[in-house]
Amino acid sequence: MEIRAYCKVNLALDVIGKREDGYHELRMIMVPVNFYDDIKIEKNDTMVYECTKGRMYFDSSNTIVKAVEIMKEEFGIEDNFKVSIAKHLPMKAGLAGGSTDGAAIIRAINKMYKLNLGAEKIKELCLKIGADVLFNYYSKPALVEGLGDKLTFIDIKDDYYILIVKPRGGVSTKECYGSLDLNNAVHPDVDTILEKLKNGEEVKDLLSNTLEKPAIELCREIRNAKEDLIKAGADFAMVSGSGSSVFTIDKDEKKILELREKLRGKPYFIRSSKLLK
């Protein structure tokens, strides 16, 4: 079975506060992007993991390995698999490149074995792997709350095109949250952004990310990427997730392609695509 693992961007990310258990309470608008890893999974005599494009280490922290082991244990699956991935999504980019791979494995095995998993079981399995995995399982625009365990799917009226610009440096999500000063943090108006997306109104001047400031402090290259996007003519530029990717969106695909051309030759990973509705 072949499956696509779509990445995401955060159009808004609000860290509301820190919980007693040490985790952070979140309120986010997350949207899938038509940019993905290609994964193939098939039954095999032994367990085999391979990366056919890009680089990936298949140790115990790998979300693909975690997902396979969780599904085998949870449903008593004795079969082994050969899992091949063409890795296109950059890591430590704020695009959920690891989470979406794990989500794709759960979707694939659910379909292969006709498990007909319900919403609560899907949530339970996804949260065993990571916070963004549940969103990536569905890959639909959503208001994401709590620890990533509460999804409310949303309608976006207009089409948006996106340009993703990732510096060479990466950002550790754990370090980013650890560096966050909630007393002086930026908090986006999530409800207003949701309403404007639904009605087809302009939202770019409202989009913001509580984690952007600590991400820039951890990876100074992010500031350069933002500045280069603005200098090239972007109306705005924002960090996705905990970084280090910076992105801009526009309803005009031509403008996005022009920005891409202007940034050609800069020391970044650059990808133009479209938000999936």
C-alpha positions in Angstrom: 0.0 0.0 0.0 1.2 3.5 -0.9 0.2 6.5 1.2 1.0 10.2 1.3 2.0 11.8 4.6 1.1 15.5 4.2 2.8 18.2 6.2 1.1 21.1 8.0 1.5 24.8 8.8 0.1 26.7 11.8 -1.9 29.8 10.6 -2.2 30.6 14.3 -0.5 29.1 17.4 -1.5 30.3 20.8 0.2 28.9 23.9 -2.5 29.6 26.5 -0.5 28.4 29.5 1.4 25.7 31.2 -0.4 22.8 32.9 0.4 21.2 36.2 1.7 18.1 34.4 4.3 20.3 32.6 2.6 20.2 29.2 1.3 23.4 27.5 -2.3 24.2 26.7 -2.6 25.1 23.1 -5.1 26.7 20.7 -4.1 26.5 17.1 -5.3 26.7 13.5 -3.6 24.0 11.5 -3.9 23.5 7.8 -2.4 20.6 5.7 -0.2 21.5 2.7 0.1 19.7 -0.6 3.6 18.7 0.2 4.3 15.2 1.5 6.5 12.2 2.1 5.7 9.1 0.0 5.4 5.9 2.1 5.0 2.3 1.0 4.1 -0.5 3.4 3.7 -4.1 2.5 3.9 -7.5 4.3 7.3 -9.0 4.5 9.1 -12.0 6.0 11.1 -9.7 8.4 10.8 -6.2 9.5 12.5 -3.9 7.1 12.7 -0.1 7.1 14.3 1.8 4.3 14.6 5.4 3.2 14.7 5.6 -0.6 15.2 9.3 -0.8 16.6 11.7 1.8 18.0 10.6 5.2 16.3 8.9 8.1 17.3 6.8 11.1 15.0 4.0 12.1 15.6 3.9 15.8 13.1 3.6 18.7 12.4 7.4 18.5 11.3 7.2 14.9 7.6 7.8 14.5 7.2 5.2 11.8 8.8 2.5 14.0 6.7 3.6 16.9 3.5 3.5 14.9 4.2 0.0 13.5 5.1 -1.4 16.9 2.0 0.2 18.5 -0.3 -1.2 15.9 1.2 -4.7 16.0 0.9 -4.8 19.8 -2.5 -3.2 20.0 -4.2 -5.5 17.5 -2.1 -8.7 17.8 -0.7 -8.4 14.3 2.1 -11.0 13.8 2.9 -10.0 10.3 6.1 -8.2 9.5 6.4 -5.3 7.1 8.7 -3.7 4.7 8.3 0.1 5.0 9.9 2.3 2.4 9.8 6.1 2.6 10.8 8.8 0.1 11.6 11.6 2.6 10.8 15.0 1.1 9.7 16.9 4.2 12.6 18.6 6.1 13.0 17.7 9.8 13.0 20.1 12.7 11.0 22.5 10.5 7.7 23.0 12.3 5.9 21.1 9.5 5.1 17.9 11.5 7.4 15.9 9.2 7.8 13.2 11.8 4.2 13.2 13.1 2.7 12.9 9.7 4.8 9.8 8.9 3.5 8.1 12.1 -0.1 9.1 11.3 0.2 7.7 7.8 1.3 4.3 9.2 -1.8 4.1 11.4 -4.0 5.0 8.5 -2.4 2.4 6.3 -2.6 -0.5 8.8 -6.1 0.5 9.7 -7.0 0.1 6.0 -4.9 -3.0 5.3 -6.5 -5.0 8.1 -10.0 -3.5 7.8 -9.9 -2.5 11.5 -12.6 0.2 11.1 -11.2 2.2 13.9 -13.5 4.7 15.6 -12.6 8.3 16.4 -11.7 7.6 20.1 -9.4 4.7 19.3 -7.7 6.7 16.5 -7.1 9.5 19.0 -5.7 7.1 21.6 -3.3 5.5 19.1 -2.2 8.9 17.7 -1.5 10.4 21.1 0.8 7.5 22.0 3.1 8.7 19.2 3.0 12.5 19.5 0.9 15.7 19.9 0.5 16.6 16.2 -0.2 13.0 15.0 -4.0 13.2 15.5 -4.3 16.2 13.2 -2.1 14.6 10.6 -4.2 11.4 10.7 -7.1 13.4 9.2 -5.1 16.1 7.4 -8.0 18.6 7.3 -8.0 22.2 8.3 -8.9 22.3 12.0 -9.0 24.3 15.2 -6.7 22.2 17.4 -6.9 22.6 21.2 -5.6 21.1 24.4 -2.5 19.0 23.9 -3.5 18.4 20.2 -6.2 16.0 21.3 -9.2 18.1 20.5 -10.0 18.8 16.8 -12.8 20.9 15.3 -12.7 20.8 11.5 -13.1 24.1 9.8 -14.1 25.4 6.4 -11.8 27.8 4.6 -13.6 29.7 1.8 -10.7 30.8 -0.4 -7.8 29.0 -2.0 -4.4 29.9 -0.6 -1.0 29.3 -2.0 2.1 29.0 0.2 5.8 29.5 0.1 7.8 27.6 2.7 11.4 28.8 3.5 13.5 26.7 5.8 16.9 27.8 7.0 19.6 25.1 7.4 19.4 25.2 11.2 16.6 23.4 13.1 14.8 24.0 16.3 14.1 21.5 19.1 10.4 21.7 20.0 11.2 20.9 23.7 13.9 23.7 23.8 11.5 26.1 22.2 8.8 25.6 24.8 11.4 25.7 27.5 12.5 29.2 26.3 9.0 30.6 26.1 8.2 33.6 28.4 4.5 33.4 28.7 4.4 36.8 30.6 5.6 38.6 27.5 4.3 36.3 24.8 2.2 37.2 21.7 -1.3 35.6 21.6 -3.2 35.5 18.2 -6.9 36.3 18.1 -7.8 32.8 17.0 -11.6 33.3 16.9 -11.4 36.3 14.6 -9.0 34.5 12.3 -11.4 31.5 12.1 -14.3 33.8 11.2 -12.4 35.6 8.5 -11.1 32.3 7.0 -14.7 31.0 6.9 -16.0 34.2 5.2 -13.1 34.7 2.7 -11.8 37.9 4.4 -8.2 38.9 4.5 -6.3 37.3 7.5 -2.6 37.9 6.9 -2.4 40.9 9.3 -3.8 38.8 12.1 -1.7 35.6 11.8 0.8 35.1 14.6 2.6 32.4 16.6 3.4 32.5 20.3 6.5 30.3 19.7 8.0 32.5 17.0 10.1 34.7 19.4 11.8 31.8 21.3 12.3 30.0 18.0 14.2 33.0 16.6 16.3 33.2 19.7 17.2 29.5 19.3 17.9 29.8 15.5 19.0 33.2 14.4 18.7 32.1 10.7 14.9 32.3 11.1 15.1 36.1 11.4 17.1 36.2 8.1 14.6 34.0 6.3 11.7 36.3 7.5 13.6 39.4 6.4 14.4 37.9 3.0 10.8 37.0 2.4 9.6 40.5 3.2 12.4 42.1 1.1 11.3 39.8 -1.8 7.8 41.3 -1.6 5.8 39.1 0.8 3.1 40.9 2.7 4.0 38.9 5.8 6.1 36.0 7.0 5.6 33.8 10.0 7.2 30.8 11.7 5.3 27.5 11.5 5.1 25.6 14.8 8.3 25.8 16.7 10.3 26.4 13.5 12.6 26.6 11.8 10.4 27.0 8.7 9.0 30.4 7.8 6.1 30.8 5.4 3.9 33.2 3.6 0.5 32.7 2.0 -1.4 34.5 -0.7 -4.5 34.0 -2.8 -2.5 34.8 -5.9 -0.4 31.8 -7.0 1.6 34.0 -9.4 2.8 36.1 -6.5 4.0 33.0 -4.6 5.9 31.8 -7.6 7.5 35.2 -8.1 8.6 35.2 -4.5 10.1 31.7 -5.0 12.1 32.9 -8.0 13.4 36.0 -6.1 14.7 33.7 -3.3 16.3 31.2 -5.6 20.0 30.9 -4.8 19.5 31.8 -1.1 20.8 29.3 1.5 17.3 27.8 2.2 15.1 24.9 1.5 12.3 26.5 -0.5 9.0 24.9 -1.5 5.9 26.4 -3.1 2.6 24.6 -2.8 -1.1 25.0 -1.9 -3.0 24.8 1.4 -5.4 21.8 1.3 -9.1 22.5 2.1 
